[in-house]
Amino acid sequence: MGGVDKHDKHRGFRPLSTRSFNSSSSSPTSPRNETSPKMRRPLHICTPCLHYSSPRMVFSVRTITTTAIRPYMVGPPAKHPNRIPLQDITPTHISSYWDTQAPNRAQLNYADKIFAVTRHSPIKKWSASKFRTAPDSFEPEVAFLGRSNVGKSSLLNRVMGQEMCWTSSKPGRTREMNAYGIGGTKGEESKVVVLDMPGYGRGGRAEWGVEIIKYLRGRKQLRRVFVLVDSTHGLKPTDIDLLHMFREHAIPHQVVLSKVDRFLSRKPSHLRHGLPTAGLSLLQEMLQYLKSIVQPTGYGEGPGALGEILTCCADKHLDLGISELRWAILAAAGYEGSIEVKTGAKSAMKPAIKPAAKLAAKLAKKPAKKPGVKKGAKPSAKPKAKPGTKPKAKPGTKLGAKPGAKPGAKPGAKSFRRPGAKPAASAPGPS
C-alpha cells in the first residue's frame, strides 16, 4: 500500500502519507465536513484504487467503526433453545427400552473401564474364513452382522477404542471372521470376544453367507448377534429375511441403528452444540415403528429380538450410544448382574461375582493340600536331617554298603564264576 508505481509517479500521484486532507475543503477526495479535527475518522483506501488509470478518478473511502464492547462477547454463550446439550443426553433419549432397563451412569462407567485400552486389551484372537477352521474356546462371544458398508468395522474400532479392524469406503472389504478379545489381563482369558463378520448384500458373496450361518447355528459359546441397520436407510428386505431366520432357529439377536448422527442432522458437525429436539422426536417415532418388526406377534414365529433397540455413531467427536453398546455387550456375556457400586470417597466398580466357569477353572488349577506337608514344600522333597546326626541304615544292611551288594560281602569285592557253572547252593543253616 505504501509503494507507488513509476507510472503513477509520472502522472503526479502523491502517496497518502504526503497528502493533506483539510476538513474545510470541498474536494471529492476529502471526508465529510466535521466541526473539530479530533472527530476525524481514519481513511482506508483499498489497494486497487491506488493503481488508478486517471487522476480524475475519485478515491473510494471505506470507514470502519469499532466499538469497545461487542454484545456477543459479553457473558457465557447463549444456549440453543431447540437443542439438548450432549452432557444432558441419557440412554432413553436416543435408544428405546421396553423389556429391559436402561443402564445407569455407574454401569456405563464400568463398561467404559472394561473396554479401556491396555497392553492386553483389545487383542486379535483369530481369523477364519470357514467355520471348521475357527478355534474352540470357552470365552463368551458376540458377533456383529449387517449389510455391506453399514459401518461395522468403523463402529467396532470406536467401541474398542483402537484401530483394530480394517475399514474402507468400498463395500465387501471384510472377507473373514475376525475375533478380538476384550478385558483381558496378564495370564488370564478375555472377558468377552467380539467378532467382525463379513457383510451381506452388495459386495458380499454366497460362500460367506454359508459359513456365517454355520457359525451362528453351531457355535456353542455364541451369546448374542448384534444386527446393524443403517438409520438413514432403515430395514431392507435382506435385513427382514435375516431377522426371520434368527427367529426360526432361535438365535439370540439385537438390533442396533448405526450412523444416527446423519439421521439427526444433515451436517453432523452441528451436533457438537447439542441434539435437536425435532430430530430426537423423529428418532423415537422410527424406534416405535421398528419395535413391531423386530418383535412380531404373529403365529409360527420364534423368539424375537431383545426388547431394546440401541442407536450409536462412529464419530470420534460425538459420544452417542457407545457406552450403552459396551454395556449391552457385557450384559450378553453374563456380566450384567455381577457388579456392585461402592459408595464413599474412593468409589470403584469391581466385579463381585465372577462367572461360574472361570471360578471353577481357577479352583481346578489349585492342587489339593496334603496333610503334614508344610506350605511351600515340594511334594517329592525329603525332609532334611538335623545337623550332627547320622543317617539311619535299613534293617539288615551295613552302613556304607552299596544297595546292590549281597549281604556279608565286603564293599568293593567282586564275585567270579566260571561260564556255564551253576551257582553254589547255600549251606543249610543250623536246625
C-alpha positions as CSV (number, residue, x, y, z in Angstrom):
1,M,0.0,0.0,0.0
2,G,2.9,2.3,0.7
3,G,4.6,1.7,-2.6
4,V,3.9,3.8,-5.7
5,D,4.2,2.6,-9.3
6,K,6.5,4.6,-11.6
7,H,3.6,5.3,-14.0
8,D,1.6,6.8,-11.1
9,K,4.5,8.9,-10.1
10,H,4.8,10.3,-13.6
11,R,1.1,11.3,-13.6
12,G,1.5,13.4,-10.5
13,F,0.3,10.8,-7.9
14,R,1.4,11.5,-4.4
15,P,1.3,8.9,-1.6
16,L,-1.3,9.0,1.1
17,S,1.2,9.9,3.7
18,T,2.3,13.1,1.9
19,R,-1.2,14.3,1.0
20,S,-3.0,16.6,3.4
21,F,-6.8,16.4,3.9
22,N,-8.4,19.6,5.1
23,S,-11.7,19.3,6.9
24,S,-12.9,22.6,5.3
25,S,-12.1,21.7,1.8
26,S,-14.9,20.6,-0.6
27,S,-12.8,18.4,-2.8
28,P,-14.4,15.0,-3.7
29,T,-11.4,13.2,-2.0
30,S,-11.9,14.9,1.4
31,P,-14.1,13.3,4.1
32,R,-17.3,14.8,5.3
33,N,-17.1,18.2,7.0
34,E,-16.7,17.9,10.7
35,T,-16.6,20.6,13.4
36,S,-13.4,19.5,15.1
37,P,-10.2,17.8,13.8
38,K,-10.4,15.4,16.8
39,M,-13.6,13.9,15.4
40,R,-11.9,12.8,12.2
41,R,-12.1,9.1,11.3
42,P,-9.2,7.2,9.7
43,L,-9.4,6.8,5.9
44,H,-8.8,3.4,4.5
45,I,-8.1,3.3,0.7
46,C,-8.2,-0.1,-0.8
47,T,-5.2,-1.3,-2.9
48,P,-7.0,-1.5,-6.3
49,C,-7.9,2.2,-6.0
50,L,-4.3,3.2,-5.6
51,H,-3.4,2.0,-9.1
52,Y,-6.0,4.2,-10.9
53,S,-5.6,5.0,-14.5
54,S,-6.7,8.6,-14.4
55,P,-6.1,11.4,-11.9
56,R,-9.8,12.3,-12.2
57,M,-11.0,9.0,-10.6
58,V,-12.5,9.5,-7.2
59,F,-11.0,7.6,-4.3
60,S,-13.3,5.0,-2.6
61,V,-13.3,5.7,1.1
62,R,-14.3,3.0,3.4
63,T,-14.9,4.0,7.0
64,I,-14.5,1.3,9.7
65,T,-16.1,1.9,13.1
66,T,-15.1,-0.1,16.1
67,T,-16.8,-0.5,19.4
68,A,-15.0,-1.2,22.7
69,I,-17.5,-3.9,23.8
70,R,-19.2,-6.3,21.5
71,P,-22.6,-7.7,22.7
72,Y,-21.9,-11.3,21.5
73,M,-18.6,-11.5,23.6
74,V,-20.2,-10.4,26.9
75,G,-21.0,-13.3,29.3
76,P,-21.4,-17.0,28.6
77,P,-22.6,-18.2,25.2
78,A,-26.3,-18.4,24.8
79,K,-27.9,-21.9,24.8
80,H,-29.8,-23.1,21.8
81,P,-33.5,-23.2,22.8
82,N,-34.2,-26.1,20.4
83,R,-31.2,-28.3,21.3
84,I,-30.3,-30.5,24.2
85,P,-26.6,-30.4,25.3
86,L,-24.6,-33.6,24.9
87,Q,-23.9,-33.8,28.7
88,D,-27.6,-33.9,29.4
89,I,-28.4,-36.8,26.9
90,T,-29.5,-40.0,28.6
91,P,-29.8,-43.5,27.1
92,T,-33.6,-43.1,26.8
93,H,-33.2,-40.0,24.5
94,I,-31.5,-41.9,21.7
95,S,-32.5,-45.5,22.4
96,S,-35.7,-47.5,23.1
97,Y,-36.1,-49.8,26.1
98,W,-39.4,-51.6,26.7
99,D,-38.5,-55.1,28.0
100,T,-35.1,-54.2,29.6
101,Q,-34.0,-51.5,31.9
102,A,-31.8,-48.6,30.7
103,P,-28.3,-48.6,32.3
104,N,-27.4,-46.0,34.9
105,R,-24.3,-43.9,35.0
106,A,-22.4,-46.3,37.2
107,Q,-23.0,-49.2,34.9
108,L,-21.9,-47.1,31.9
109,N,-18.7,-46.1,33.7
110,Y,-18.0,-49.8,34.5
111,A,-18.4,-50.7,30.8
112,D,-16.0,-48.0,29.7
113,K,-13.5,-49.2,32.2
114,I,-13.7,-52.8,30.9
115,F,-13.2,-51.6,27.3
116,A,-10.3,-49.3,28.2
117,V,-7.2,-49.8,26.1
118,T,-4.4,-51.7,27.9
119,R,-1.5,-53.9,26.9
120,H,-3.7,-57.0,26.9
121,S,-6.9,-55.5,25.6
122,P,-8.0,-55.3,22.8
123,I,-6.1,-58.1,21.1
124,K,-6.7,-60.0,18.0
125,K,-7.6,-63.6,18.7
126,W,-8.0,-65.3,15.4
127,S,-9.3,-65.0,11.8
128,A,-11.1,-67.7,9.9
129,S,-12.7,-67.9,6.5
130,K,-14.5,-71.2,7.3
131,F,-16.4,-72.4,10.3
132,R,-14.4,-75.6,10.8
133,T,-11.1,-73.6,11.0
134,A,-12.3,-71.4,13.9
135,P,-10.5,-72.4,17.1
136,D,-12.6,-73.6,20.0
137,S,-12.6,-71.7,23.3
138,F,-14.6,-71.2,26.5
139,E,-14.8,-67.4,26.3
140,P,-18.2,-65.9,25.6
141,E,-18.5,-64.4,22.1
142,V,-20.8,-61.8,20.5
143,A,-20.9,-61.2,16.7
144,F,-21.7,-58.1,14.7
145,L,-23.5,-58.7,11.5
146,G,-25.1,-56.3,8.9
147,R,-25.2,-55.3,5.3
148,S,-22.1,-54.3,3.4
149,N,-20.9,-50.7,4.1
150,V,-23.2,-50.3,7.1
151,G,-20.2,-49.3,9.2
152,K,-19.4,-52.5,11.3
153,S,-15.6,-52.1,11.3
154,S,-15.7,-48.4,12.0
155,L,-18.2,-48.9,14.9
156,L,-16.1,-51.7,16.4
157,N,-13.0,-49.5,16.3
158,R,-14.9,-46.9,18.1
159,V,-16.2,-49.4,20.7
160,M,-12.8,-51.0,21.3
161,G,-11.1,-47.6,21.5
162,Q,-8.4,-48.6,19.0
163,E,-8.0,-49.1,15.2
164,M,-8.2,-52.9,15.1
165,C,-10.5,-53.5,12.2
166,W,-9.5,-52.6,8.6
167,T,-12.0,-50.0,7.3
168,S,-12.7,-48.9,3.7
169,S,-15.3,-46.8,1.9
170,K,-15.8,-49.7,-0.6
171,P,-18.3,-52.4,0.5
172,G,-17.2,-56.0,1.0
173,R,-13.7,-55.4,2.4
174,T,-14.2,-57.7,5.4
175,R,-13.8,-61.2,4.0
176,E,-13.1,-63.3,7.1
177,M,-14.5,-63.7,10.6
178,N,-12.1,-61.7,12.8
179,A,-12.2,-62.2,16.6
180,Y,-10.9,-59.6,19.2
181,G,-10.5,-60.2,22.9
182,I,-11.8,-57.5,25.3
183,G,-11.0,-57.0,29.0
184,G,-8.1,-59.5,29.3
185,T,-5.2,-59.2,31.8
186,K,-1.8,-60.8,32.0
187,G,-2.1,-64.6,32.1
188,E,-5.9,-64.6,32.1
189,E,-8.6,-65.0,29.5
190,S,-10.5,-62.2,27.9
191,K,-13.9,-61.3,29.4
192,V,-15.6,-61.3,26.0
193,V,-14.7,-61.9,22.4
194,V,-16.1,-59.6,19.7
195,L,-16.4,-60.8,16.1
196,D,-16.4,-58.7,13.0
197,M,-18.4,-60.7,10.4
198,P,-18.4,-60.2,6.6
199,G,-21.3,-58.2,5.3
200,Y,-24.1,-59.4,3.1
201,G,-25.8,-57.7,0.2
202,R,-23.9,-55.5,-2.1
203,G,-20.2,-56.6,-2.2
204,G,-21.0,-59.9,-0.4
205,R,-20.5,-63.5,-1.6
206,A,-22.7,-66.5,-1.2
207,E,-20.0,-68.7,0.3
208,W,-19.5,-66.1,3.1
209,G,-23.2,-66.4,4.0
210,V,-23.0,-70.2,4.2
211,E,-20.1,-70.1,6.6
212,I,-21.7,-67.4,8.7
213,I,-24.9,-69.4,9.0
214,K,-22.8,-72.4,10.1
215,Y,-21.2,-70.3,12.8
216,L,-24.4,-68.8,14.1
217,R,-26.1,-72.2,14.3
218,G,-23.2,-74.3,15.6
219,R,-21.1,-72.1,17.8
220,K,-21.8,-73.1,21.4
221,Q,-20.1,-70.1,23.1
222,L,-22.1,-67.5,21.0
223,R,-24.2,-65.4,23.3
224,R,-25.8,-62.7,21.0
225,V,-25.7,-61.4,17.5
226,F,-25.9,-57.6,17.0
227,V,-27.6,-56.8,13.7
228,L,-26.5,-53.4,12.5
229,V,-29.1,-51.4,10.4
230,D,-28.3,-48.0,8.7
231,S,-30.6,-45.5,10.3
232,T,-30.7,-43.4,7.1
233,H,-32.0,-46.3,5.0
234,G,-34.0,-48.4,7.5
235,L,-34.7,-52.1,7.3
236,K,-34.1,-53.6,3.8
237,P,-35.7,-56.9,2.6
238,T,-32.4,-58.7,3.3
239,D,-32.5,-57.4,6.9
240,I,-36.1,-58.7,7.4
241,D,-35.2,-62.1,6.0
242,L,-32.2,-62.3,8.3
243,L,-34.4,-61.5,11.3
244,H,-36.9,-64.1,10.3
245,M,-34.1,-66.7,10.1
246,F,-32.9,-65.8,13.6
247,R,-36.4,-66.3,15.0
248,E,-36.8,-69.6,13.1
249,H,-33.5,-71.0,14.6
250,A,-33.9,-69.3,18.0
251,I,-30.6,-67.4,17.7
252,P,-30.4,-64.6,20.3
253,H,-30.1,-61.2,18.5
254,Q,-30.5,-57.5,19.0
255,V,-31.0,-54.6,16.6
256,V,-28.6,-51.6,16.6
257,L,-29.1,-48.5,14.4
258,S,-25.8,-47.1,13.1
259,K,-24.9,-43.6,11.7
260,V,-27.5,-41.9,13.9
261,D,-25.7,-38.6,13.6
262,R,-26.6,-38.5,9.9
263,F,-30.2,-39.1,10.8
264,L,-30.4,-36.3,13.4
265,S,-28.8,-33.7,11.2
266,R,-27.6,-33.2,7.6
267,K,-24.3,-31.8,9.0
268,P,-23.1,-34.0,11.9
269,S,-20.7,-31.3,12.9
270,H,-23.6,-29.2,14.1
271,L,-24.5,-31.8,16.8
272,R,-21.5,-30.8,18.9
273,H,-23.5,-27.9,20.2
274,G,-26.4,-30.3,21.2
275,L,-29.0,-32.6,19.7
276,P,-32.1,-31.0,18.1
277,T,-35.4,-31.8,19.8
278,A,-37.2,-32.2,16.4
279,G,-34.7,-34.8,15.3
280,L,-35.0,-36.7,18.6
281,S,-38.7,-36.9,18.3
282,L,-38.4,-38.3,14.7
283,L,-35.9,-40.8,16.0
284,Q,-38.3,-42.0,18.7
285,E,-41.1,-42.4,16.1
286,M,-38.8,-44.6,14.0
287,L,-37.9,-46.7,17.0
288,Q,-41.5,-47.3,17.8
289,Y,-42.2,-48.4,14.2
290,L,-39.2,-50.9,14.3
291,K,-40.5,-52.3,17.6
292,S,-43.3,-54.1,15.8
293,I,-41.0,-55.6,13.2
294,V,-38.2,-56.9,15.4
295,Q,-40.7,-58.5,17.8
296,P,-43.7,-59.7,15.7
297,T,-46.7,-61.2,17.4
298,G,-47.8,-63.5,14.6
299,Y,-48.2,-67.2,14.8
300,G,-45.4,-69.6,13.9
301,E,-42.7,-67.1,14.8
302,G,-39.8,-67.9,17.2
303,P,-38.4,-65.6,19.9
304,G,-37.9,-62.1,18.6
305,A,-35.1,-59.7,19.2
306,L,-34.1,-58.4,22.6
307,G,-36.5,-55.9,24.0
308,E,-34.4,-52.8,23.3
309,I,-33.1,-51.0,20.2
310,L,-29.8,-49.1,20.5
311,T,-28.5,-46.3,18.4
312,C,-24.9,-45.1,18.0
313,C,-22.4,-43.4,15.7
314,A,-18.7,-44.0,15.0
315,D,-17.8,-40.3,15.0
316,K,-14.8,-39.7,17.4
317,H,-16.1,-36.2,18.3
318,L,-19.6,-37.4,19.3
319,D,-20.2,-39.9,22.2
320,L,-23.6,-41.1,21.1
321,G,-24.6,-44.6,22.2
322,I,-21.0,-46.0,22.5
323,S,-21.2,-46.7,26.3
324,E,-24.7,-48.1,26.0
325,L,-23.4,-50.6,23.3
326,R,-20.5,-51.6,25.5
327,W,-22.8,-52.3,28.4
328,A,-25.1,-54.4,26.1
329,I,-22.0,-56.5,25.1
330,L,-21.1,-57.1,28.7
331,A,-24.7,-57.9,29.5
332,A,-24.8,-60.5,26.7
333,A,-21.6,-62.1,28.1
334,G,-23.1,-62.5,31.5
335,Y,-21.6,-59.6,33.4
336,E,-24.9,-57.6,33.8
337,G,-25.7,-58.6,37.4
338,S,-22.2,-59.2,38.6
339,I,-21.1,-55.7,39.8
340,E,-21.7,-53.6,42.8
341,V,-21.0,-49.9,43.4
342,K,-19.0,-48.9,46.4
343,T,-20.1,-45.6,47.8
344,G,-17.6,-43.3,49.5
345,A,-14.6,-41.1,48.7
346,K,-12.8,-43.8,46.8
347,S,-15.7,-45.4,44.8
348,A,-14.8,-48.1,42.4
349,M,-16.5,-50.6,40.1
350,K,-15.3,-54.1,40.8
351,P,-16.9,-57.5,39.8
352,A,-18.4,-59.0,43.0
353,I,-19.3,-62.4,41.5
354,K,-17.2,-64.0,38.8
355,P,-18.7,-66.3,36.2
356,A,-19.0,-69.9,37.4
357,A,-16.9,-71.3,34.6
358,K,-14.0,-69.0,35.3
359,L,-14.2,-69.7,39.1
360,A,-14.3,-73.4,38.5
361,A,-11.3,-73.3,36.3
362,K,-9.3,-71.4,38.9
363,L,-10.2,-73.9,41.6
364,A,-9.2,-76.8,39.4
365,K,-5.7,-75.3,38.9
366,K,-5.0,-75.2,42.7
367,P,-3.5,-78.6,43.9
368,A,-5.1,-80.1,47.0
369,K,-3.0,-79.7,50.2
370,K,-1.7,-83.0,51.7
371,P,-1.8,-83.5,55.4
372,G,1.5,-83.0,57.1
373,V,3.2,-81.1,54.3
374,K,4.4,-77.6,55.0
375,K,3.3,-74.7,52.9
376,G,5.7,-74.1,50.0
377,A,7.5,-77.5,50.3
378,K,7.8,-79.7,47.1
379,P,5.8,-83.0,47.3
380,S,8.8,-85.1,46.3
381,A,11.3,-83.3,48.5
382,K,12.6,-85.4,51.5
383,P,12.8,-83.9,55.0
384,K,16.3,-82.7,55.8
385,A,18.2,-84.4,58.5
386,K,19.2,-82.5,61.6
387,P,22.9,-81.4,61.8
388,G,25.1,-83.8,63.8
389,T,23.0,-86.9,63.3
390,K,24.0,-89.9,61.1
391,P,21.6,-91.3,58.5
392,K,19.8,-94.4,59.6
393,A,20.5,-97.6,57.7
394,K,17.9,-100.1,56.5
395,P,17.4,-103.2,58.7
396,G,19.8,-106.0,57.6
397,T,22.3,-103.8,55.8
398,K,25.6,-102.4,57.0
399,L,26.4,-98.7,56.9
400,G,28.4,-97.8,53.8
401,A,27.3,-100.9,51.7
402,K,26.1,-100.3,48.2
403,P,22.4,-101.0,47.6
404,G,23.1,-103.7,45.0
405,A,25.7,-105.7,47.1
406,K,25.0,-109.1,48.7
407,P,24.7,-109.3,52.4
408,G,28.0,-110.4,54.0
409,A,30.2,-109.3,51.1
410,K,32.9,-106.7,51.6
411,P,32.3,-103.4,49.9
412,G,34.2,-103.3,46.6
413,A,34.7,-107.1,46.3
414,K,33.8,-108.8,43.1
415,S,32.4,-112.4,42.7
416,F,34.0,-114.6,40.0
417,R,32.1,-117.6,38.4
418,R,33.0,-119.8,35.5
419,P,30.8,-119.7,32.5
420,G,28.2,-122.4,32.5
421,A,28.7,-123.3,36.2
422,K,25.7,-123.4,38.4
423,P,25.5,-121.2,41.4
424,A,26.6,-122.9,44.6
425,A,23.9,-123.9,46.9
426,S,23.7,-122.1,50.1
427,A,24.7,-124.1,53.2
428,P,21.8,-125.1,55.3
429,G,21.6,-123.2,58.5
430,P,21.6,-124.9,61.9
431,S,18.4,-126.6,62.6
